Amino acid sequence: DRTIDLLPIQFFFYFHLRAIILLETTPTIPLEHLNKRDKISYSIEEITRLANAERMQCKLIATELNIPLLRHVMQYDNTDHLAVASKLWRSNL
Protein backbone atom coordinates (compact mmCIF):
# COMPACT_ATOMS: atom_id res chain seq x y z
CA ASP A 1 0.00 0.00 0.00
CA ARG A 2 1.44 3.35 -1.04
CA THR A 3 1.60 6.10 1.55
CA ILE A 4 0.58 9.70 0.88
CA ASP A 5 3.10 12.33 1.98
CA LEU A 6 1.58 15.70 2.81
CA LEU A 7 3.51 18.93 2.97
CA PRO A 8 3.36 20.53 6.42
CA ILE A 9 0.93 23.43 6.74
CA GLN A 10 3.77 25.75 7.80
CA PHE A 11 5.22 25.37 4.30
CA PHE A 12 2.28 27.30 2.83
CA PHE A 13 2.68 30.34 5.09
CA TYR A 14 5.79 31.36 3.11
CA PHE A 15 3.88 31.88 -0.11
CA HIS A 16 1.35 34.49 1.09
CA LEU A 17 -1.43 32.73 -0.80
CA ARG A 18 -4.68 34.58 -1.41
CA ALA A 19 -6.70 31.48 -2.40
CA ILE A 20 -6.39 27.81 -3.23
CA ILE A 21 -7.79 26.49 -6.49
CA LEU A 22 -8.51 22.77 -6.33
CA LEU A 23 -8.92 21.22 -9.78
CA GLU A 24 -10.85 17.97 -9.56
CA THR A 25 -11.78 15.23 -11.99
CA THR A 26 -12.96 11.64 -12.10
CA PRO A 27 -10.33 9.12 -10.94
CA THR A 28 -9.92 7.62 -14.41
CA ILE A 29 -8.30 10.76 -15.88
CA PRO A 30 -5.33 10.99 -13.45
CA LEU A 31 -5.09 7.19 -13.57
CA GLU A 32 -4.49 7.35 -17.32
CA HIS A 33 -2.11 10.34 -17.07
CA LEU A 34 -0.01 8.78 -14.31
CA ASN A 35 0.16 5.47 -16.13
CA LYS A 36 1.43 7.19 -19.29
CA ARG A 37 3.86 9.46 -17.41
CA ASP A 38 5.23 7.11 -14.74
CA LYS A 39 4.63 3.75 -16.40
CA ILE A 40 3.17 2.62 -13.05
CA SER A 41 -0.28 1.11 -12.69
CA TYR A 42 -2.33 2.67 -9.92
CA SER A 43 -5.73 1.41 -8.83
CA ILE A 44 -8.90 3.50 -8.86
CA GLU A 45 -8.93 3.13 -5.06
CA GLU A 46 -5.41 4.61 -4.77
CA ILE A 47 -6.29 7.56 -6.98
CA THR A 48 -9.52 8.14 -5.04
CA ARG A 49 -7.62 7.98 -1.76
CA LEU A 50 -5.06 10.48 -3.09
CA ALA A 51 -7.81 12.85 -4.30
CA ASN A 52 -9.57 12.65 -0.94
CA ALA A 53 -6.32 13.38 0.91
CA GLU A 54 -5.63 16.32 -1.41
CA ARG A 55 -9.13 17.71 -0.84
CA MET A 56 -8.84 17.38 2.95
CA GLN A 57 -5.39 18.99 2.96
CA CYS A 58 -6.66 21.89 0.83
CA LYS A 59 -9.55 22.47 3.23
CA LEU A 60 -7.21 22.40 6.22
CA ILE A 61 -4.70 24.78 4.63
CA ALA A 62 -7.42 27.18 3.47
CA THR A 63 -8.85 27.22 6.99
CA GLU A 64 -5.45 27.73 8.63
CA LEU A 65 -4.51 30.53 6.23
CA ASN A 66 -8.02 32.01 6.31
CA ILE A 67 -8.25 32.06 2.51
CA PRO A 68 -10.94 30.81 0.14
CA LEU A 69 -10.85 27.32 -1.34
CA LEU A 70 -12.18 27.42 -4.89
CA ARG A 71 -13.07 24.07 -6.44
CA HIS A 72 -13.48 23.32 -10.12
CA VAL A 73 -14.35 20.00 -11.74
CA MET A 74 -12.29 19.79 -14.90
CA GLN A 75 -14.11 19.31 -18.20
CA TYR A 76 -10.89 19.14 -20.25
CA ASP A 77 -12.20 21.50 -22.89
CA ASN A 78 -11.96 25.21 -23.61
CA THR A 79 -14.35 26.10 -20.75
CA ASP A 80 -12.00 25.25 -17.86
CA HIS A 81 -9.84 28.37 -17.97
CA LEU A 82 -12.89 30.65 -18.20
CA ALA A 83 -14.65 28.88 -15.34
CA VAL A 84 -11.60 29.17 -13.06
CA ALA A 85 -11.07 32.81 -14.03
CA SER A 86 -14.72 33.50 -13.28
CA LYS A 87 -14.41 31.93 -9.82
CA LEU A 88 -11.36 34.05 -9.11
CA TRP A 89 -13.11 37.20 -10.32
CA ARG A 90 -16.21 36.50 -8.21
CA SER A 91 -13.95 36.02 -5.19
CA ASN A 92 -12.31 39.42 -5.83
CA LEU A 93 -8.87 37.85 -6.20
N, C-alpha and C positions, 0 to 999 in steps of 0.2 A: 504494500500500500504506500503510495507516494504521499509525502507530507507537504503541507502548504506553508511556506515561509512568508510571514507578514513583516513589512517594514514597521519599525516602532513609530508610534504617533509623534514623538518628539522630532523625528526626521522632517515632518511636514511643516513644522513651525518656521523653518528656515526659508521657506519659499514665499511666505506672505501671500498665500492663495486667497482669492476672492470668491471662489466657487469650485465645486468639483462637478465634472461632467462624467457621468457613468454611461458608457455606451454598452447596451445589452443586445443579445441576440439569442436565437435558439441554440442549444448545445451542439447541433450538427455542424454549424458553420465553423466555430473554432476547432472542432474535432477534425474537420477536413483541412483547415489551414495548418494546424499543428502537425498533422500527419505529413503533409507535403513539405513543410519547412524542416521539421526535426527528424522525419523518418521514424517516428515513434508512434505506436498505436496507443491511444488513450481510450478509455471507455466513456460512454455517455455519463455514467455515474461520477467518474472523476472530473469531467468537465463541469457537470452540474454542481459538484461539491466546490470546485474552484470558483465558479460564478457566484455561488452563495457566500463563500468566504470573502470574495471581492466586494460584494454588495454590503455585507455586514461591516467590513473594514471602512468602506466609504461613508456609511452612516455614522460610525463611531468618530472618524476623523472630522467629518462635517460638524458634528455636534461639539467636539472638543475645540475646534477652531471657530465655532459660531459662524459658519458660512453655509450658503445654500448647497444642497445636493440636487443637481439637475439630472434626470434620467431620460435617456432616449433609446428606444428599441430600433435598432438598425434595420433599414429596408434594403440596403445595398443598391440604391438607385440614386438618381440626381436630387432626391428630396431630402436626404440626410443632412447635408450641410445647411440647407435653409431652415430645417426644423431646429437644429441645434442653435443656429444664429438667432432664431426667433425666441428660443427659450432664454438665451443670454440677454437679448434685448428686453424681454418682458421682466427680467430680474434686475434690470438697470445695471448690468455689468459691462 
